[in-house]
């Protein structure tokens, strides 16, 4: 298994024959950046992307016969919001990445590059961030982007001084000033080393101040503009001809909702979709030679997440017992021919310096130890609980099935309840009405806080109700650290506490398979949850 950070974040390697590599479709739920440590070097340099290898003629927006180019991409569920500042779930944010942009944005190497802003400076005390608005940049409605739009967007995400911030890290914004028509100054109440990473998310996208119906009339600055949406069916996009940056190669894009995982292969082979990300090994094996199977890495934390506030999972020994009872390698062997990276805390290898591989040694499969812990916890005969799993993510269902079988060895019965994605968001994530769930959680930014912030006892997105005073203290120490080295030390302490207390039953970071019709090329994997449609082009 590959370790490290950027070496594993950009792959996109083509395989001539189908790899027996399965992965679990990720059900990520990052809600925008939480406080975290310094973005991988926080680079402000523009990382240039080479033009399509086949040259400008192959990457043209029109095909050789003069017809406008188009592609249909399958997505596992409908977008839950078209307003980027309110979008819940990375399955939505990864698509909105093509419509909206923040002041900066990530590239496929994990660098932060200028977007709506062309440059920025930060004060020595890390409390004043000054951005220069890009010259000539326009919204999709043809209006120029102004500093007033930037001010409006930032203040909207900060809660406008009256409500709860849409981005928790924006709670430290004291004021937003616009001293001239090209400059935006954001003043913070406390130092924030990774603030650039936060304003580089889709959640912090710059939107027009005079458009108040983004939910039905999305207007951004990205390479694609919104055309139409049919609920639970499709979203249609069109290339934005006045885009400030490298233009998209394909003119028309249809995002087709394929909620039934069993129909993915049929839709691909039948030609109703040209691309589908995060397919399974079984699906890949059924596809013909007209498809390239690209392999990347999910970059997420897949686990059986436990509601720490309900019995018996409010008992640390019970949680530890489950962690000893499972066999991660067996799960990976069953799901992905052994591929994937076992993880033991809420951190994955792409985070480099923060990732602690050694935590995998804390819980090795030990059925007798698990039984002893259950007996000590008052459950000598085991217990019964329910795992809620989104019904449109078959790989998560498969994982839950393996877990349920493994837990039988210690007398624990796990019943699997399939629920619709919308119900999962409302019942499990928002209302926290669950005992256990199998999902994957990603990071909105390459900052430690994007993964670890949600386990602070008071965090709004702490859907597992984790409550540990030592953890809260370690996380606060990381936030107030005066050096990157000190912050990293405390973030690692947070990870170790999550492992030692078995906050959840951690499983793996998975391989990712993308099926792409050979008529197209240019797909790029990102270290974050992003589908960069603008990079795709037609192979002549």
N, C-alpha and C positions, 0 to 999 in steps of 0.2 A: 504493500500500500504506500502511496506517495505521501510524503510529509512535507512540511514547509508551507510557505505562503504563495508568492506569485508564480513559482514554478508550476503550481497545480491549478492556477486559476484561468489559464487560457489554453484550451486544448483544440477542440474542433477537429480532431484527427479522423480521417476517413478510414473505414475498414472495408476491404474488398469482400469479405464474407461476414455474415452476421455473427457478431460476438455473442457468446452466451453470458451476457451481462444484464442482469435485471436491475431495476431500481424501483423505488417507491415514489409515486407521484406525490409531490410535496404540497402540503396544505399549509402554507405559511401564513403567519398572522402578524407580522411586524406592522406596527401602526405608525411608522415614522420614527425618526431617531430619538432615542433616549440619551441621557448623558453618557459619555464614554471617553476613552482615552484618545490620544492623538491618531488621526487618520494615518494609516501606513505612511509615514513621512509627510502627509498633508501637502503633497506636491501641487504647486500652482502652475507647473509647466504644461503647455499644450502637448499632449501625446498625439502625434499625427497618425492617422490611419491610412495605410497605402490604398491606392485606388484598386478597384477590382482587377485581379490578376489578368483577366482576359482583355483588359484595355477598355477605353471609354466606349467603344462601339458596342461591345457586349453588354456593357452596363447601362446602355441608354434606356430611357423610359418608354421607348417605343420599340416594338419588334421590327424585324426586317420587312415584314409585309405591311407596315404602317399602322397596325392596330396597337392601341394602348396596351402596355404590359400589365399583367395582373397575377395575383396569387391568392389562394384561399388557404388559410391557416386554421387548424382545429384548436379549440381551447376547451378545457374540461368543464367550465361553468361560465355563466354570464358575468359581466362586470357588475360589482355591487354598487358602484357609484361612478359617475363621469366627472365629478368634482374632485380634483386631485387632493385638495386639502382635507377631504372627508373620506377618501377611499380607505376601506378596511380590507386588508388582505393583499398579499403580494401577487396573487394571481391577477388581481385588478391592476395593481401598480406597475407590473411588468409590461402591460399593454399600454397604459397611460404614459409610460416613458417615451413613447413615440409621438405623443400629442403635446405633452407639456415638458417644460424644463425649469430647473431652479437657476439661481445665480451661477452656480457651477453644476457639473454633473460628472458621474464616473465614466471612465472608459473601460474597455475590456481587459486592461491590465490592472485595474484597481486604482489608477491615478485619478485625481480630481482635475478636470479641465474646464476652462471658461465656457459659459453658455450665455445666459442673458447678460451677465457681466463679462467684460473683457479683461478685467484685472481686479486685484484687491490688495490691500495692505492691512496689517494688524498691528496695533500698538504693542509696546514692550510688555505692558501689564496684561495683555490678552483680553482686554475689556472693550476695545473699540475696533470694530471691523469696518473698513471703508471700501466700498465697491464702486467701480467705474462702469456705467451702463454702456453696453455695446452700441457702437454707431450704427444707425440705420435698421436696427432690428424691428421686425413687425409681428403683430399678432395675426392669426389666421383670418380675422375679419378685415385685414388690410390697414388697421390703425397702427401707428407707431407705438412702441413700448416707451413709456415715460417713467421718470423717477417716482411720480405719484402712483403709478401702477405697482411699482416695486414696494413702496411704502405701504400701500393698501394690502398687498399680499402678505407681507411680513407681519403686519399688525393683525390681519385676519387669523393667521396661524397662531399668533400670540394671545388670541382671545379678545382682542380689541380693548383690553383693560377692564372688561366687565365679566366675561365668561371664562370657562375652563379652556386653557390653551389647547389647540388642536394638535400641537406638537409640544410635548411636555418640556423639552429642553428650551423652548422659547419663553418659558416662564421667567427666565432671568433677563429678558430684554427690557431695558428701562425706557428707551426711546429710539425712534427712527427719524433721522433728520435728512433733509434733501437741500443742501446748501446751494446747489446749482442744478442745471438740467442734465448733468452727466454723473452726478455723485450721490450716493446713498451711504449714510453713516449709521451704523447700528451700534448702540451703546448698551453694554451688558452690566448687570449689577455685580457680577463676579467673573473672574477669569474663566475662559472656556477655550481650552486648547484645540478642541476638535469641532469648533463651531462651523468651520468651512464644510465639514462632512455633513452636518445637519442641514445646511442650506443647499446641499447638492442632491437632496432627495426629491422624488416626485411629489411627496407630501408637501414640500415647501416650494412648489412650483409658483412661478410668477404668472398671475392671471390679470385680466383687465379690470380696473376699478369700476368701469361702467357696465359690466355684464354681471347680473345677479341671478342668472338662471343656468349656471354651468352644468347642472344636473341634466338638463335637456338640450343645452346649447353650449357644448364644450368649446372653449376658445383658448388656444395656447400658442406657443412659439416653436413647437417641434417640427420635425421633418414631414410629418403627416398631419392632415387636418380631418376633423370628424365630418362624415357625410350623413349617416343615418344609423338607427339602431332598431332592431326588432327584438323585443324582450324574449329571452330564453332561446333565441334563434341565431342572431348575428349582429355584428357591428361592422360598419363599412367605413373605410378610411380612403383618403386620396392624397397623393403627393402634394406638398405645399411648395408651389413654384417660387415663392419669395423667401424661402428658408435662408437664413443667414450663413449656414455652414455647408458642409458637403451634402449635396442633394441626395435624396433617396433615389434608388435605381429603378424601382418598380412603381408604376403609376397608381394602380388600384389594388387595394387590399381588402379582403373580406375575412373577418374573424368569425368562424362558424362554431357555435356551441355544440360540442359532442359530449353530452352528459353521461351517455351510456358507454362505458369502457369497452363493452363487448362489440361495439359497432365501429371502433377505431380502424381496425384493419380493413373492414369492408369499405369504409369511407375513403381510405387511402388508395386501396387497389381499384376502387370504382371511379376514382378521379374527382370525387366531390371535395376533397381537400388535398393539398399538395405538401403539407408539412404538419407534423404533430410532435411536440416536445414531450419528454418524459414518458415514452412508451416503455413497455415491459419487454423482457427477453422473449417471452412467448409471442408477443405481437411482432417483434422484430424478425423472428424466425419465419413468420408466415408471409412476410412481404417479399415481393419479387425483386428482380434485378433492376427495376426502374427506380429504386430508392437507394440513397446513401444512408447508412446508419452512422451517425456521428456520436462520439462518446465524450462526455465532459464529466464534471463533478457537481453534485447537487448544491454543496455548500450550505448545509443546514444541520439541525440537530433533530434527528428522528428518535422518538422516545415514546414509551407509554407514560403519558403525563398523568399524574395522580393529584386528586383534589385533597390537599393536605389538611383541609378543614373538616372533612367528614370521616367517620369511622369506617374501616379500621385504619385508614391512611393518615390519620392524625397521630399514629403511633410510629415512631421512627424505626423500631425494630421490625415492624411489619413491612415497611418500605424496603428495609435492608434485606429482609428475607426474600422478597420478590427479586431483588437485584442478584442475590446469590443463586436463585432458582433458574434463571434464564441462561441460555447458551447463545451468545451473539453470533459466534461463528456458524452455528447450526442454522440460525436465521438467514445469515448471508449466503450460506451454501444453498439453502432452499430457494431463496429469492433471486440470487445473483451469481450463482456459480462461484461463490466465495469472494467476489469482488465487493468493494466498499471499504470503509475505514471504521473500525469499532471506536466508539467514543464513550466516555464515562462521566461527562459533565456537559454543561451548556456552552460548548465551544467546539469549533471544528478546525481542521488543519490549515485552511486558507488564512486564518488569523495569525499564522506564524508565531511571533514571540509570545502570544498569549496562550497558545495551545499547549496542553500538558498531556502528552502521550502516556506518561507514567501512571496516570490515574486509572488506566485500564487494568492495572494490577490490583486495585482495591477489592473488586468483586470478581473472583474466578468462580466458575460453576461449582457449587458445593451443596448438593441436595440436603445432606445431613445438617450442615450449618444452618441452612434455611429453615429446616424443621425445628431446630433448637431455638432459633430466634422467634419463630411463631409461638412455640410453647411458652417462652419467657414473656411474650406479649399477651398471653392469655388466649391463644388460638391453637391449642394442641391438635385439634381436629380440622384445622383449616377454616375457610369461610368461603362465601360466594359473593361475587361482585359483578358489575356490568361495565363493559368497555363500549363506549359510544364511538362509532366510526362513520365518517361521511360515506354515504352510499355510492357516490360517483368516483371514489378513489379505490379501485379494486386492489392495487398493491398494498394500501394500508389495511384493507380487510384481510388480505392474505397474511400480513405480518401479525395482525391480532389473532388470527387463527393459529399460527405457530406458537405464539405466546401462550394462548389458552391451553394448548396441548402440553407445553412444557410445565406449566404451573400445576397440572394434575399430579405430577410427581411429588408435590409437597401437600397434597390434599386441598388445594385451592381450586375452586371452580370459577372460571371467567366466562360469563355469557356475553355474546357480542350482539349489540343493538345497532342496526344500521339506520342512520338518519340523513335527511337531505342536507346539503351544504348550507342552505339558508338557516335551517334549524340548528345546525352546529354552531354557526356564528352567533345566533341569538341565545340558544339554551346553554351551550357549553362555554363559549368564549365570553359573552357579555354577562349572562346571568349566573354562570358558574354552577349550573345544575347538572352535576355529573360526578361519578366516582373515578372513572379513568377514561382516557381517550388516546388513540394512537394517531399521531400527526407528525408533521415536520415543521420546525420553527426556524426561520431564517433570520438574517440581519438586514436592516434597511441601509446600514452603512458599515464600512470596515472599521468599526470602533467597538471596543470591548463592551461598552455600555449598551450597545444596540442589542446584545444578547443577554447581558447580565443584569441590566437595569430593571427588567420585568420581575425579578425575584426579590426586590426590596419590598418589605411588608406593606408599604403604603402605595406602591406603584399601581396606577390605574389599569395596567395590562397584566397584572399578576393573577392570571386566570386560574392558577393552581393553588392560590391562597397560601403560598409559602410564607412562613413567619419565623424568622430566626434573628435574634438580637446581634449575634456575632457577625452574621452576614451583613446586616444593615450597617454595622460599624465599619466593617472592612470596605464596603462599597463607598461609604462616606469618606473614608480615608483615601480611597483611590481618586475620588472626585476632587478632594482638596490637596492632593499631592502637588509638590512644587517641582517635581522632575518626572520625566517619562519613566525612568528606572523605578522610582518609588511607586508610581501609579501602577505599573505592570506588576510589581510585587503584591500589591493589595488586590488587584484583579485576579491574580492566581490564587490568592487566599480565598476569594469568593468562590472560585471554581472548586477548590478542594472542599470547602464547606458543603457545597451542593452535592458533591460525591459522597463525602463521609456521612451525611445525613440522609442520603438517598432521596433527595427531593423528588426525583422521578426515576423511572427505570430506563436509563439511557441505553440506546442501541447502536446507532451508526450514522455516518454521513455516507450517502449513497452515490453510486455512479449514476450518470444521467444519459439516456439515449434519446436522440432526436432523429426522426425519420424525415428526410427531405427528398422530394422528387428530384431526379438527376437533371431535370430541366433547369434547376436553380442551384446556386452556390453562394458562398459569401457568409454563411452562418458563423457567428462568433459567440463563444461562451464567455460569460461574465462571472466574476467572483461573487456577484450579488444576483438577486432574482430579477432578471431583465431579459426581454426578448427584443433585440435590436433589429427591427424589420427593415430599417433603412439600409442596412449593410447587404441585404440579399439582392442578388441580381440574376438575370436570365442568362443561361449558358447557350451561346449560339452554336 
